[in-house]
Amino acid sequence: MRGQSSAEMLILVGAILVAVASLLYSGAGNNETAVVMSAVRAGAENEIAALDIEYGCAIDIEQLDFDSGIITVHVTVRGGPPPDNQAISDNIRMGALKHVYNAIVGFLPETAEPVKTSYYTYDVVVEVTRVSK
């Protein structure tokens, strides 16, 4: 009877370990995505503040979207003589990618480029909408 009890216990412990390992793996991916989204917002807000100060315009983040590693930042621009849409988009993208790299690796890089992890290759796309009266 003892041998049978041990086999049942080993099967039960093995099933529990498999369940915990699979939940841990999927949970780590969700946590990484949340950290990256937070880093994108922080990097975008830093660049937006710099653009606001330099050009006297108001730029607001309207929405962040995530799709298979591509983060889309939707911003609106109001007032002031802001630079063209491409300059706004490039500045926000670079700032966001640097902060994503910092969140994943631990330091700010000199240049910004897409960040590859075991789950995704993170990249940022910025969509600019101009609002005028």
N, C-alpha and C positions, 0 to 999 in steps of 0.2 A: 504494500500500500504506500509506503514512503516514496518509492521510485516514481509511482504514478503521480503522486502529489507534487513532486519536484518538477516533473515534465509539464504539468498543467501550470504551475507557477512560472516556469520559464516562458511558456507560450504567452501567458498573460503579461508578464513584464516586457517581453519583446513587442507585443502589440502596443502597449503603452508607450514604449520608446519610439516606435515608428510614428505613432500619432503626434507625439511631442516634437519630434524632429521635423515633421512636415509642417506643423504649425509654426515652429520657430523660423523655418526657411521663408515661408510666405509672410510672416510678420516682419521679418527684417527688410524685405523688399518694400512693404508698405511704409515702414519707418524711413527708409532711404528716400522715397518719393516725397514724403512730408518734409524732410529736412531740406531737400533740393528746392521744393516750392517756396519754402521760407527764405532760403538763400537767394532765390531769384527775386523775390519781392524786396528784400533788403538791398540787393545790388541795384535794382531798378530805381528804388527810392533815393539812393545816394546819387545816382547819375541825374535823376530828375531834379533834385535839389541844386546840383551844380548848374544845370541848364537854366533853372528858374532864376538863380542869382546872376548868371552871366547875361541872360537875354531879357529878363523881366517878364517872362510869360508864365502861365499856369499850366502845368502838365499834371494830369491825374491818371492813376492806374484805375481802369474801369473793371478789368477782369483778368484772371489768369486761367488758361486752359492747359490741360496735360493730355497728350496722346502719344503713347509709345516712345517716351523720352523727349519728345518735342514739346517745349513749353511756349505757349503763345501769350504774349503780354499785350493787352489791348489798352492803349492810352489815348486820352483826348488832350488837345492843345488849345488853350484860350489866351487871347490877348498878347500884347508885346510884339516885338519884331523877332520871332523865333527863327532858328535856322530852318533849312528845308527838311522835309520828312526823312530823307535818307540819313542826314546827320543825327537827327533825334534817334532814329532807329538804331544806327550803329553804336552811338554812345550808350544807350540803354542796354543793348545786347552785350556789349563788351563788359560793362559793369556787372550785369547779371551773371555772365559766364565766369568772371573772376571770383565772384562770391560762391558760386556752385563749386568751383575748384577748391576754394578755401574750406567749404563745408565737408567735402569728401576727403581731401588730402591733408588739409591742416595749415596751409599758408596761401597768401595771395600771389598769383603768378605775375610775371612781367607782361606776358601777352595772353589774350583770351582765345580759347578754342574749345570745341565741344569736349565734354568730360565723359570718358568711358568708365563704366563700372561693370560688375558682373551681371547686373540686371538690365541696364539701358546704356545707351550713349546719349547723354543729355545735351540738347542744343536749345537755343532760344530764338524765337521769331517775334518781332515787334510789329504790331499793326497800329499805325498812327491815324487818328481821326481829328481833323481840324474843325473847331466850332467857332463860328463868327456870328456877330449880331446883325 
